Amino acid sequence: MRDWFFTSNARSEQMSALLARNWWAIALRGALALLLGITALALPGVTMRALVLAFGAYTLADGILAIVAAIRAAREHEHWWPLVIEGLLGIGAGVIAFWAPDATVMAFVYLSAAWAILSGAAMLAASGSLHRSHGKWVLGLAGLVSLLWGVLLACAPATGALVMTAWLGAYALLFGAALLALAFQLRRQANATSERQLQGIAVPPMWPQPPAAANRPEAGWQFVYRYRRISWR
């Protein structure tokens, strides 16, 4: 149980450091989401084809940024697979949107719902491995917003284009704001870590480290047990 606890903490530190180094990618994704939201709310009378293409462009760019961050993480031998999953989901949704831009409203709703639910679930899973100082709750909020929006679309698929545009704009604004807040918090942590390293100060661990074997209670009992066995022989 103890070994699992410290292994889990090590993964949390790894994920936190990974996102902190890639704060710029999260900031770009947030800016793209805000741009999509502003465009959707400013142009409510756009055609369904334009809406599908705008959504496809956003998800494609979002997926590419996630893949870039995953490649950088893989080079550092870090926990990279959650970013790959999220990136592939975004790229897949973007390719489908560009491949069938004249799809019906129903098809677009189901595509958006599937992407939002899967992407939100991936973010919620990643937030579980993130430290509080690195925006654990902000990332969880972004994932929850995406997940709830996907569920809303899935429960009300027969929505008109005008209402769909308003929903998309509101979701994109909330989602983008959460990602930008997360990016700024990660940037602050990355700068603090860089300053400590430049000053030669050791970066304190986010979680308590496992004690040395000699200081563990079970090590002392093992020593006593072995000593008694030797003395009894």
Stockholm file with secondary structure:
# STOCKHOLM 1.0

chainA/1-233         MRDWFFTSNARSEQMSALLARNWWAIALRGALALLLGITALALPGVTMRALVLAFGAYTLADGILAIVAAIRAAREHEHWWPLVIEGLLGIGAGVIAFWAPDATVMAFVYLSAAWAILSGAAMLAASGSLHRSHGKWVLGLAGLVSLLWGVLLACAPATGALVMTAWLGAYALLFGAALLALAFQLRRQANATSERQLQGIAVPPMWPQPPAAANRPEAGWQFVYRYRRISWR
#=GR chainA/1-233 SS CHHHHHHHHHHHHHHHHHHHHTHHHHHHHHHHHHHHHHHHHHCTTCCHHHHHHHHHHHHHHHHHHHHHHHHHHHHTTCCCHHHHHHHHHHHHHHHHHHHCTTCCHHHHHHHHHHHHHHHHHHHHHHHTTSCGGGTHHHHHHHHHHHHHHHHHHHHCCCCCHHHHHHHHHHHHHHHHHHHHHHHHHHHHHHHHHHHHHHTTCCCCCSSCCCCCGGGSHHHHHHHHHHHHHHHHC
#=GC SS_cons         CHHHHHHHHHHHHHHHHHHHHTHHHHHHHHHHHHHHHHHHHHCTTCCHHHHHHHHHHHHHHHHHHHHHHHHHHHHTTCCCHHHHHHHHHHHHHHHHHHHCTTCCHHHHHHHHHHHHHHHHHHHHHHHTTSCGGGTHHHHHHHHHHHHHHHHHHHHCCCCCHHHHHHHHHHHHHHHHHHHHHHHHHHHHHHHHHHHHHHTTCCCCCSSCCCCCGGGSHHHHHHHHHHHHHHHHC
//
